[in-house]
Amino acid sequence: MRIGILGSGLMGAKLGTIFARAGHEVVFSYARSEAKLERLARNAGRKAKAGTPREAAEGADAVLLAVHWLRFDDVLKQAGDLSGKVVVTCSMPMNEDDTELVVAHASSGAEELAKRIPEARVVAAFGTVPSEVFFPVYERRRRAGRPSLVYCGDDRKAKSVAAHLIRDVGFDPIDIGPLRMARYTEPFTMLIAQLAYEVKGGPELAYRFERFR
Ligand SMILES: NC(=O)c1ccc[n+]([C@@H]2O[C@H](COP(=O)([O-])OP(=O)(O)OC[C@H]3O[C@@H](n4cnc5c(N)ncnc54)[C@H](OP(=O)(O)O)[C@@H]3O)[C@@H](O)[C@H]2O)c1
């Protein structure tokens, strides 16, 4: 697949690098320095390049939206028309200093995003784990007992694209239903962040659901 990365920070840089190593064509975009995007592309291998948000979105089978909530309008404007595109968002609706959710309970960041780009096919995925865990999970993808990763969305085909990418990173994708489930996954991410960054043990943290029958 061809994947456009909109936001090449902690999440976008790591996921884009893994997508490229897994064999996808990746365009890194939206950082404050062009040199950083070029460096990321070089490091990710020959399937990756740097570009503008518009170049990342053009011809992409999926774009990963990985920016701060306050940057949504800017990056979406720069990306241009996303009609029909699969937009995988890992972004959280956080306030400026990243201490509180600014949307919760009756809506979610993912649903608010979908309202802003109604012609796009939005899936919420990857946002429920810390970025620090992506490389360890990818390195262990051939071992048994993959960690879970929940995802949700309203478009079946878009969700199958997201599930493919989730598997490529090394997780077991768990379809939790429509996009409105993001109003539960986003607060869940706050729990994960608490465990990752405030409780002893470190941020290389994932989760696994098991059913006991
Ligand atoms: N980090 C995590 O573990 C984690 C986990 C779950 C969910 N999330 C969510 O995922 C989203 C991305 O998080 P992140 O940690 O990857 O954020 P980040 O490291 O701050 O990355 C954001 C990207 O946006 C770019 N950017 C910011 N302002 C810009 C501007 N004015 N012009 C151009 N580019 C600009 C940054 O550029 P630079 O590269 O130059 O800084 C960076 O590439 C957020 O919504 C966050 O809540 C993060």
The ligand as an SDF file (V2000), in Angstrom:
LIG
                    3D

 48 52  0  0  0  0  0  0  0  0999 V2000
    3.1810    9.9520   21.6770 N   0  0  0  0  0  0  0  0  0  0  0  0
    2.3780    8.9650   22.0480 C   0  0  0  0  0  0  0  0  0  0  0  0
    2.8260    7.9870   22.6600 O   0  0  0  0  0  0  0  0  0  0  0  0
    0.9120    9.0150   21.7030 C   0  0  0  0  0  0  0  0  0  0  0  0
    0.1060    7.9180   22.0740 C   0  0  0  0  0  0  0  0  0  0  0  0
   -1.2350    7.9080   21.7210 C   0  0  0  0  0  0  0  0  0  0  0  0
   -1.7740    8.9700   21.0070 C   0  0  0  0  0  0  0  0  0  0  0  0
   -0.9710   10.0330   20.6720 N   0  0  0  0  0  0  0  0  0  0  0  0
   -1.5810   11.1250   19.8920 C   0  0  0  0  0  0  0  0  0  0  0  0
   -1.0280   11.0910   18.5940 O   0  0  0  0  0  0  0  0  0  0  0  0
   -0.9150   12.4080   18.0580 C   0  0  0  0  0  0  0  0  0  0  0  0
    0.5390   12.6590   17.6930 C   0  0  0  0  0  0  0  0  0  0  0  0
    1.3120   12.5490   18.8700 O   0  0  0  0  0  0  0  0  0  0  0  0
    2.8990   12.6260   18.8510 P   0  0  0  0  0  0  0  0  0  0  0  0
    3.3250   12.2660   20.2200 O   0  0  0  0  0  0  0  0  0  0  0  0
    3.4120   11.8890   17.6810 O   0  0  0  0  0  0  0  0  0  0  0  0
    3.1030   14.2010   18.6540 O   0  0  0  0  0  0  0  0  0  0  0  0
    4.4350   14.9390   18.2160 P   0  0  0  0  0  0  0  0  0  0  0  0
    5.6150   14.1060   18.5170 O   0  0  0  0  0  0  0  0  0  0  0  0
    4.3510   16.3020   18.7890 O   0  0  0  0  0  0  0  0  0  0  0  0
    4.2710   15.0040   16.6230 O   0  0  0  0  0  0  0  0  0  0  0  0
    3.4410   15.9350   15.9880 C   0  0  0  0  0  0  0  0  0  0  0  0
    4.0080   16.2400   14.6290 C   0  0  0  0  0  0  0  0  0  0  0  0
    3.3940   17.4530   14.1920 O   0  0  0  0  0  0  0  0  0  0  0  0
    4.4340   18.3400   13.7650 C   0  0  0  0  0  0  0  0  0  0  0  0
    4.0800   19.7380   13.9410 N   0  0  0  0  0  0  0  0  0  0  0  0
    3.7020   20.3630   15.0760 C   0  0  0  0  0  0  0  0  0  0  0  0
    3.4980   21.6690   14.8250 N   0  0  0  0  0  0  0  0  0  0  0  0
    3.7580   21.8490   13.5250 C   0  0  0  0  0  0  0  0  0  0  0  0
    3.7300   22.9830   12.6620 C   0  0  0  0  0  0  0  0  0  0  0  0
    3.3970   24.1920   13.1170 N   0  0  0  0  0  0  0  0  0  0  0  0
    4.0570   22.8230   11.3810 N   0  0  0  0  0  0  0  0  0  0  0  0
    4.4100   21.6100   10.9090 C   0  0  0  0  0  0  0  0  0  0  0  0
    4.4630   20.4860   11.6720 N   0  0  0  0  0  0  0  0  0  0  0  0
    4.1300   20.6200   12.9630 C   0  0  0  0  0  0  0  0  0  0  0  0
    5.6020   18.0000   14.6390 C   0  0  0  0  0  0  0  0  0  0  0  0
    6.7830   18.5230   14.0510 O   0  0  0  0  0  0  0  0  0  0  0  0
    8.2420   18.2220   14.6510 P   0  0  0  0  0  0  0  0  0  0  0  0
    8.5510   16.8210   14.2120 O   0  0  0  0  0  0  0  0  0  0  0  0
    9.0870   19.2330   14.0070 O   0  0  0  0  0  0  0  0  0  0  0  0
    8.1000   18.3340   16.1370 O   0  0  0  0  0  0  0  0  0  0  0  0
    5.5210   16.4890   14.6460 C   0  0  0  0  0  0  0  0  0  0  0  0
    6.1050   15.9470   13.4900 O   0  0  0  0  0  0  0  0  0  0  0  0
   -1.4190   13.3540   19.1530 C   0  0  0  0  0  0  0  0  0  0  0  0
   -2.7710   13.6960   18.8900 O   0  0  0  0  0  0  0  0  0  0  0  0
   -1.3010   12.5200   20.4260 C   0  0  0  0  0  0  0  0  0  0  0  0
   -2.2650   12.9070   21.4000 O   0  0  0  0  0  0  0  0  0  0  0  0
    0.3460   10.0650   20.9960 C   0  0  0  0  0  0  0  0  0  0  0  0
  1  2  1  0
  2  3  2  0
  2  4  1  0
  4  5  1  0
  4 48  2  0
  5  6  2  0
  6  7  1  0
  7  8  2  0
  8  9  1  0
  8 48  1  0
  9 10  1  0
  9 46  1  0
 10 11  1  0
 11 12  1  0
 11 44  1  0
 12 13  1  0
 13 14  1  0
 14 15  2  0
 14 16  1  0
 14 17  1  0
 17 18  1  0
 18 19  2  0
 18 20  1  0
 18 21  1  0
 21 22  1  0
 22 23  1  0
 23 24  1  0
 23 42  1  0
 24 25  1  0
 25 26  1  0
 25 36  1  0
 26 27  1  0
 26 35  1  0
 27 28  2  0
 28 29  1  0
 29 30  1  0
 29 35  2  0
 30 31  1  0
 30 32  2  0
 32 33  1  0
 33 34  2  0
 34 35  1  0
 36 37  1  0
 36 42  1  0
 37 38  1  0
 38 39  2  0
 38 40  1  0
 38 41  1  0
 42 43  1  0
 44 45  1  0
 44 46  1  0
 46 47  1  0
M  CHG  2   8   1  16  -1
M  END
$$$$
